[in-house]
Structures are given as structure tokens and as C-alpha cells.
Amino acid sequence: MSEYQYYEFQAIDRPLSAADRQALRDLSTRARITPTSFTNSYEWGDFRGDPRKLMEQWFDLHLYLANWGSRRLMMRLPARLVDRKTLNAFLTEVDCATLKAAGGTLILDIQVEEVDLA
């Protein structure tokens, strides 16, 4: 079975500068990079970047899919708009999501490693 991985990042709050896009290009020569997105799929090898770091620095949304069942969704949220107490109460009930502070934002990271695709 061949390997397939899909990475997509979206910038909602602000567009990527030319320097930002060049830094992303240094991570992948084949990616589709626009002022608001980074998209790439891999059928061999792997993405050289760290999705969490890309979220902290540039992006607001991230989706990752792999043909072996791994799924990941990250959302960067303004910390001032999130009720941390309520969200933390939910997160203690699930084992597939984490919340990390990054500057004035929070990154909600939801990961499922195995999905029954049958």
C-alpha cells in the first residue's frame, strides 16, 4: 500500500508576507503556497516542518490526513475570546485534544491516530 499524507494550513487573521512565503517554500518545494494558505500532499517521504510551530507563527487552521487513518485538526484562537474554564472541562473528558498557549492565542490540537475506515 502506498503512503499518502495531506497537509493544509489556512491564514485567516492576516495574509502571509513574501518573506513568510519564502520561509515556507524552504520547507517544501512542491507545496501550493498563497498569501493565505499552504497545501501539500506526500506519497513518499514526509513534511519537514513542524505543524505546531507553523500554527504558532503563521496560520489559524491546520488539517492533516493520512491514508493509514491519522487525522489532525488545529485551530488558533484569540485567548481573550475563549472561556478556558469551560474548554478545559471538556478537554479533561477526551484524550485526543490538547490546548496550548502561544502568545496571546490558544492552539486547540485535536488528533486521532487510528480511524476505522471500513
N, CA, C and O atoms as a DFTB+ gen file, in Angstrom:
472 C
 N C O
     1  1       0.852      -1.180       0.000
     2  2       0.000       0.000       0.000
     3  2       0.896       1.240       0.000
     4  3       1.839       1.337       0.785
     5  1       0.595       2.159      -0.868
     6  2       1.388       3.384      -0.903
     7  2       0.938       4.340       0.197
     8  3      -0.187       4.267       0.693
     9  1       1.831       5.217       0.554
    10  2       1.593       6.179       1.617
    11  2       0.998       7.453       1.034
    12  3       1.371       7.887      -0.056
    13  1       0.069       8.042       1.777
    14  2      -0.498       9.325       1.356
    15  2      -0.715      10.195       2.584
    16  3      -1.329       9.763       3.559
    17  1      -0.211      11.420       2.532
    18  2      -0.414      12.390       3.601
    19  2      -0.804      13.725       2.976
    20  3      -0.261      14.128       1.947
    21  1      -1.751      14.398       3.614
    22  2      -2.242      15.682       3.120
    23  2      -2.109      16.715       4.230
    24  3      -2.568      16.493       5.351
    25  1      -1.483      17.843       3.917
    26  2      -1.306      18.953       4.853
    27  2      -1.950      20.198       4.262
    28  3      -1.710      20.547       3.106
    29  1      -2.763      20.856       5.061
    30  2      -3.311      22.139       4.637
    31  2      -3.295      23.097       5.819
    32  3      -3.693      22.743       6.929
    33  1      -2.835      24.297       5.566
    34  2      -2.806      25.366       6.553
    35  2      -3.521      26.569       5.950
    36  3      -3.373      26.855       4.762
    37  1      -4.299      27.275       6.774
    38  2      -5.006      28.465       6.319
    39  2      -4.710      29.625       7.266
    40  3      -4.745      29.466       8.486
    41  1      -4.419      30.795       6.692
    42  2      -4.239      32.027       7.460
    43  2      -5.522      32.838       7.316
    44  3      -5.909      33.203       6.206
    45  1      -6.168      33.113       8.418
    46  2      -7.432      33.854       8.411
    47  2      -7.208      35.296       8.867
    48  3      -7.717      36.233       8.251
    49  1      -6.452      35.467       9.935
    50  2      -6.258      36.778      10.559
    51  2      -5.457      37.757       9.712
    52  3      -5.753      38.951       9.688
    53  1      -4.445      37.253       9.021
    54  2      -3.594      38.146       8.240
    55  2      -2.959      37.353       7.099
    56  3      -2.707      36.157       7.240
    57  1      -2.701      38.015       5.968
    58  2      -2.045      37.313       4.861
    59  2      -0.563      37.098       5.161
    60  3       0.030      37.796       5.984
    61  1       0.005      36.136       4.487
    62  2       1.436      35.853       4.607
    63  2       2.225      36.849       3.768
    64  3       1.852      37.143       2.632
    65  1       3.300      37.358       4.319
    66  2       4.173      38.263       3.573
    67  2       5.017      37.454       2.584
    68  3       5.033      36.224       2.631
    69  1       5.704      38.142       1.707
    70  2       6.609      37.474       0.771
    71  2       7.702      36.721       1.532
    72  3       8.083      35.619       1.137
    73  1       8.205      37.303       2.613
    74  2       9.233      36.627       3.427
    75  2       8.658      35.382       4.103
    76  3       9.331      34.356       4.194
    77  1       7.419      35.472       4.575
    78  2       6.755      34.303       5.169
    79  2       6.643      33.182       4.134
    80  3       6.957      32.026       4.419
    81  1       6.195      33.537       2.941
    82  2       6.017      32.538       1.886
    83  2       7.355      31.919       1.487
    84  3       7.415      30.733       1.162
    85  1       8.423      32.708       1.507
    86  2       9.741      32.155       1.186
    87  2      10.195      31.183       2.270
    88  3      10.756      30.132       1.960
    89  1       9.962      31.515       3.520
    90  2      10.309      30.602       4.615
    91  2       9.545      29.289       4.476
    92  3      10.099      28.220       4.731
    93  1       8.289      29.361       4.077
    94  2       7.505      28.150       3.845
    95  2       8.018      27.380       2.633
    96  3       8.056      26.150       2.646
    97  1       8.409      28.097       1.596
    98  2       8.961      27.445       0.400
    99  2      10.211      26.667       0.751
   100  3      10.474      25.619       0.161
   101  1      10.986      27.162       1.702
   102  2      12.191      26.453       2.136
   103  2      11.851      25.110       2.789
   104  3      12.694      24.215       2.836
   105  1      10.624      24.966       3.292
   106  2      10.187      23.698       3.888
   107  2       9.698      22.705       2.841
   108  3       9.778      21.494       3.047
   109  1       9.196      23.209       1.724
   110  2       8.672      22.331       0.684
   111  2       8.728      23.027      -0.669
   112  3       8.177      24.114      -0.843
   113  1       9.385      22.402      -1.605
   114  2       9.483      22.982      -2.944
   115  2       8.253      22.679      -3.786
   116  3       8.042      23.325      -4.813
   117  1       7.431      21.707      -3.375
   118  2       6.266      21.313      -4.174
   119  2       4.946      21.870      -3.651
   120  3       3.923      21.731      -4.321
   121  1       4.937      22.482      -2.505
   122  2       3.691      22.951      -1.899
   123  2       3.052      24.056      -2.725
   124  3       3.735      24.811      -3.418
   125  1       1.725      24.136      -2.638
   126  2       0.994      25.275      -3.202
   127  2       0.912      26.311      -2.089
   128  3       0.266      26.084      -1.066
   129  1       1.563      27.440      -2.290
   130  2       1.633      28.483      -1.270
   131  2       1.012      29.750      -1.837
   132  3       1.399      30.225      -2.904
   133  1       0.046      30.287      -1.109
   134  2      -0.611      31.536      -1.495
   135  2      -0.472      32.510      -0.323
   136  3       0.056      32.131       0.722
   137  1      -0.926      33.736      -0.472
   138  2      -0.869      34.670       0.665
   139  2      -1.705      34.237       1.871
   140  3      -1.565      34.806       2.954
   141  1      -2.581      33.228       1.694
   142  2      -3.410      32.785       2.829
   143  2      -3.367      31.278       3.071
   144  3      -4.103      30.781       3.923
   145  1      -2.524      30.535       2.341
   146  2      -2.550      29.082       2.540
   147  2      -1.242      28.401       2.172
   148  3      -0.402      28.939       1.451
   149  1      -1.110      27.195       2.702
   150  2      -0.017      26.277       2.385
   151  2      -0.673      24.903       2.268
   152  3      -1.278      24.419       3.225
   153  1      -0.553      24.279       1.104
   154  2      -1.167      22.970       0.879
   155  2      -0.175      22.062       0.185
   156  3       0.490      22.464      -0.770
   157  1      -0.078      20.827       0.672
   158  2       0.789      19.856       0.025
   159  2       0.334      18.455       0.369
   160  3      -0.244      18.213       1.429
   161  1       0.602      17.540      -0.541
   162  2       0.363      16.120      -0.269
   163  2       1.657      15.371      -0.552
   164  3       2.475      15.780      -1.377
   165  1       1.811      14.268       0.158
   166  2       3.021      13.459       0.038
   167  2       2.611      12.018      -0.213
   168  3       1.715      11.491       0.447
   169  1       3.273      11.388      -1.172
   170  2       3.068       9.970      -1.421
   171  2       4.316       9.177      -1.061
   172  3       4.316       7.946      -1.104
   173  1       5.353       9.874      -0.713
   174  2       6.582       9.289      -0.186
   175  2       7.231      10.384       0.650
   176  3       6.993      11.570       0.423
   177  1       8.025       9.996       1.583
   178  2       8.661      10.996       2.436
   179  2       7.680      11.627       3.398
   180  3       6.593      11.100       3.634
   181  1       8.073      12.763       3.951
   182  2       7.262      13.425       4.964
   183  2       7.543      14.922       4.925
   184  3       8.556      15.366       4.385
   185  1       6.647      15.672       5.495
   186  2       6.779      17.118       5.596
   187  2       7.909      17.451       6.567
   188  3       7.977      16.882       7.656
   189  1       8.780      18.355       6.187
   190  2       9.940      18.702       7.021
   191  2       9.611      19.694       8.124
   192  3      10.400      19.861       9.054
   193  1       8.472      20.349       8.041
   194  2       8.115      21.353       9.038
   195  2       7.408      20.759      10.244
   196  3       6.985      19.603      10.224
   197  1       7.287      21.548      11.280
   198  2       6.557      21.183      12.489
   199  2       5.213      21.921      12.445
   200  3       5.179      23.141      12.604
   201  1       4.107      21.195      12.232
   202  2       2.807      21.861      12.108
   203  2       2.467      22.785      13.278
   204  3       1.885      23.849      13.066
   205  1       2.815      22.404      14.499
   206  2       2.506      23.258      15.646
   207  2       3.262      24.587      15.554
   208  3       2.700      25.642      15.849
   209  1       4.522      24.537      15.150
   210  2       5.301      25.776      15.014
   211  2       4.747      26.658      13.899
   212  3       4.718      27.882      14.028
   213  1       4.308      26.039      12.807
   214  2       3.695      26.820      11.734
   215  2       2.419      27.492      12.221
   216  3       2.137      28.632      11.855
   217  1       1.655      26.797      13.039
   218  2       0.439      27.385      13.609
   219  2       0.788      28.551      14.534
   220  3       0.136      29.594      14.490
   221  1       1.801      28.381      15.359
   222  2       2.193      29.444      16.284
   223  2       2.649      30.691      15.525
   224  3       2.396      31.814      15.961
   225  1       3.313      30.491      14.403
   226  2       3.920      31.616      13.697
   227  2       3.026      32.244      12.627
   228  3       2.986      33.468      12.503
   229  1       2.304      31.420      11.845
   230  2       1.651      31.966      10.656
   231  2       0.171      31.657      10.483
   232  3      -0.564      32.482       9.941
   233  1      -0.281      30.496      10.927
   234  2      -1.591      30.022      10.481
   235  2      -2.633      29.946      11.592
   236  3      -2.309      29.920      12.779
   237  1      -3.887      29.912      11.169
   238  2      -5.025      29.846      12.090
   239  2      -5.728      28.494      12.061
   240  3      -6.374      28.116      13.038
   241  1      -5.615      27.770      10.970
   242  2      -6.236      26.448      10.832
   243  2      -5.260      25.480      10.192
   244  3      -4.469      25.858       9.327
   245  1      -5.321      24.224      10.625
   246  2      -4.489      23.178      10.031
   247  2      -5.287      21.888       9.974
   248  3      -5.952      21.511      10.939
   249  1      -5.212      21.213       8.829
   250  2      -5.827      19.907       8.645
   251  2      -4.769      18.955       8.129
   252  3      -4.032      19.270       7.195
   253  1      -4.701      17.778       8.751
   254  2      -3.779      16.731       8.312
   255  2      -4.568      15.436       8.178
   256  3      -5.345      15.076       9.062
   257  1      -4.363      14.744       7.068
   258  2      -4.992      13.449       6.825
   259  2      -3.941      12.490       6.298
   260  3      -3.089      12.881       5.500
   261  1      -3.992      11.236       6.734
   262  2      -3.097      10.208       6.206
   263  2      -3.922       8.964       5.882
   264  3      -4.918       8.682       6.549
   265  1      -3.507       8.227       4.863
   266  2      -4.300       7.089       4.433
   267  2      -4.286       5.933       5.429
   268  3      -5.068       4.995       5.273
   269  1      -3.434       5.964       6.437
   270  2      -3.455       4.907       7.451
   271  2      -4.384       5.253       8.610
   272  3      -4.460       4.507       9.587
   273  1      -5.093       6.382       8.509
   274  2      -6.125       6.696       9.487
   275  2      -5.827       7.859      10.408
   276  3      -6.714       8.274      11.155
   277  1      -4.624       8.404      10.393
   278  2      -4.316       9.545      11.259
   279  2      -5.035      10.796      10.760
   280  3      -5.104      11.061       9.561
   281  1      -5.565      11.551      11.715
   282  2      -6.249      12.804      11.421
   283  2      -5.810      13.835      12.451
   284  3      -5.587      13.503      13.615
   285  1      -5.686      15.106      12.015
   286  2      -5.324      16.169      12.946
   287  2      -5.980      17.465      12.490
   288  3      -5.961      17.811      11.308
   289  1      -6.552      18.162      13.443
   290  2      -7.141      19.469      13.197
   291  2      -6.630      20.399      14.278
   292  3      -6.769      20.110      15.466
   293  1      -6.034      21.524      13.871
   294  2      -5.592      22.536      14.825
   295  2      -6.270      23.853      14.488
   296  3      -6.449      24.205      13.322
   297  1      -6.643      24.573      15.544
   298  2      -7.247      25.892      15.403
   299  2      -6.552      26.850      16.353
   300  3      -6.394      26.552      17.537
   301  1      -6.136      27.996      15.839
   302  2      -5.545      29.041      16.673
   303  2      -6.645      30.053      16.972
   304  3      -7.271      30.608      16.069
   305  1      -6.860      30.276      18.263
   306  2      -7.956      31.125      18.721
   307  2      -7.427      32.267      19.566
   308  3      -6.469      32.077      20.316
   309  1      -8.019      33.445      19.468
   310  2      -7.614      34.542      20.360
   311  2      -7.942      34.161      21.809
   312  3      -9.090      33.846      22.121
   313  1      -6.955      34.188      22.678
   314  2      -7.144      33.761      24.064
   315  2      -8.222      34.581      24.771
   316  3      -8.946      34.050      25.614
   317  1      -8.336      35.841      24.446
   318  2      -9.300      36.700      25.122
   319  2     -10.748      36.326      24.801
   320  3     -11.663      36.744      25.510
   321  1     -10.965      35.548      23.746
   322  2     -12.317      35.168      23.346
   323  2     -12.712      33.759      23.789
   324  3     -13.825      33.310      23.514
   325  1     -11.811      33.071      24.466
   326  2     -12.058      31.686      24.862
   327  2     -12.282      31.592      26.363
   328  3     -11.508      32.136      27.150
   329  1     -13.331      30.907      26.749
   330  2     -13.585      30.605      28.164
   331  2     -12.770      29.367      28.511
   332  3     -13.224      28.239      28.318
   333  1     -11.559      29.588      29.026
   334  2     -10.629      28.480      29.306
   335  2     -11.207      27.474      30.284
   336  3     -10.977      26.273      30.139
   337  1     -11.949      27.936      31.274
   338  2     -12.512      27.019      32.274
   339  2     -13.461      26.017      31.616
   340  3     -13.390      24.817      31.882
   341  1     -14.333      26.509      30.770
   342  2     -15.279      25.626      30.087
   343  2     -14.560      24.692      29.121
   344  3     -14.857      23.499      29.072
   345  1     -13.617      25.230      28.353
   346  2     -12.894      24.401      27.398
   347  2     -12.040      23.355      28.107
   348  3     -11.987      22.206      27.669
   349  1     -11.377      23.729      29.183
   350  2     -10.574      22.761      29.937
   351  2     -11.430      21.657      30.534
   352  3     -10.989      20.510      30.609
   353  1     -12.649      21.980      30.961
   354  2     -13.557      20.956      31.484
   355  2     -13.862      19.923      30.405
   356  3     -13.910      18.725      30.683
   357  1     -14.066      20.383      29.189
   358  2     -14.297      19.462      28.080
   359  2     -13.045      18.642      27.787
   360  3     -13.130      17.429      27.591
   361  1     -11.895      19.286      27.758
   362  2     -10.659      18.597      27.385
   363  2     -10.273      17.509      28.376
   364  3      -9.614      16.543      27.993
   365  1     -10.664      17.638      29.635
   366  2     -10.362      16.586      30.606
   367  2     -11.176      15.330      30.330
   368  3     -10.841      14.256      30.832
   369  1     -12.239      15.447      29.540
   370  2     -13.100      14.303      29.232
   371  2     -12.656      13.543      27.977
   372  3     -13.151      12.445      27.723
   373  1     -11.750      14.096      27.206
   374  2     -11.292      13.448      25.978
   375  2      -9.779      13.275      26.022
   376  3      -9.076      14.039      26.683
   377  1      -9.292      12.277      25.320
   378  2      -7.838      12.072      25.310
   379  2      -7.212      12.402      23.960
   380  3      -6.034      12.119      23.741
   381  1      -7.981      12.995      23.057
   382  2      -7.447      13.273      21.727
   383  2      -7.232      14.759      21.458
   384  3      -6.896      15.134      20.335
   385  1      -7.419      15.611      22.466
   386  2      -7.299      17.052      22.239
   387  2      -6.469      17.707      23.340
   388  3      -6.536      17.326      24.508
   389  1      -5.687      18.702      22.932
   390  2      -4.895      19.488      23.878
   391  2      -5.059      20.964      23.554
   392  3      -5.461      21.338      22.453
   393  1      -4.739      21.785      24.532
   394  2      -4.803      23.228      24.374
   395  2      -3.472      23.797      24.828
   396  3      -3.010      23.507      25.931
   397  1      -2.850      24.617      23.969
   398  2      -1.552      25.196      24.311
   399  2      -1.600      26.701      24.089
   400  3      -2.097      27.171      23.066
   401  1      -1.082      27.448      25.051
   402  2      -0.982      28.900      24.908
   403  2       0.213      29.227      24.016
   404  3       1.277      28.616      24.124
   405  1       0.013      30.201      23.138
   406  2       1.086      30.670      22.258
   407  2       0.907      32.168      22.083
   408  3       0.132      32.622      21.241
   409  1       1.636      32.929      22.892
   410  2       1.468      34.379      22.868
   411  2       0.078      34.729      23.360
   412  3      -0.342      34.239      24.408
   413  1      -0.637      35.552      22.639
   414  2      -1.996      35.924      23.008
   415  2      -3.046      35.010      22.406
   416  3      -4.225      35.359      22.345
   417  1      -2.610      33.827      21.957
   418  2      -3.538      32.888      21.343
   419  2      -3.499      31.545      22.052
   420  3      -2.609      31.261      22.854
   421  1      -4.489      30.736      21.730
   422  2      -4.531      29.350      22.188
   423  2      -4.609      28.472      20.954
   424  3      -5.303      28.800      19.992
   425  1      -3.896      27.356      20.983
   426  2      -3.965      26.414      19.872
   427  2      -4.645      25.151      20.373
   428  3      -4.126      24.437      21.231
   429  1      -5.817      24.899      19.815
   430  2      -6.554      23.670      20.097
   431  2      -6.090      22.633      19.086
   432  3      -6.202      22.843      17.879
   433  1      -5.570      21.518      19.577
   434  2      -4.978      20.476      18.740
   435  2      -5.744      19.179      18.977
   436  3      -5.693      18.607      20.066
   437  1      -6.450      18.723      17.952
   438  2      -7.249      17.501      18.037
   439  2      -6.601      16.468      17.121
   440  3      -6.448      16.702      15.922
   441  1      -6.217      15.312      17.698
   442  2      -5.537      14.272      16.925
   443  2      -6.183      12.922      17.173
   444  3      -6.462      12.549      18.312
   445  1      -6.413      12.201      16.100
   446  2      -6.856      10.814      16.164
   447  2      -5.878      10.024      15.332
   448  3      -5.715      10.292      14.142
   449  1      -5.228       9.056      15.940
   450  2      -4.159       8.326      15.249
   451  2      -4.655       7.162      14.411
   452  3      -4.050       6.840      13.389
   453  1      -5.730       6.533      14.815
   454  2      -6.250       5.395      14.053
   455  2      -7.740       5.605      13.857
   456  3      -8.474       5.856      14.813
   457  1      -8.176       5.502      12.628
   458  2      -9.595       5.628      12.312
   459  2     -10.005       4.361      11.593
   460  3      -9.310       3.921      10.677
   461  1     -11.121       3.764      11.986
   462  2     -11.642       2.596      11.301
   463  2     -12.259       3.056       9.990
   464  3     -13.332       3.659       9.975
   465  1     -11.573       2.768       8.893
   466  2     -12.015       3.240       7.584
   467  2     -12.946       2.257       6.889
   468  3     -13.341       2.485       5.745
   469  1     -13.299       1.175       7.558
   470  2     -14.180       0.158       6.948
   471  2     -15.613       0.616       6.888
   472  3     -16.476      -0.117       6.406
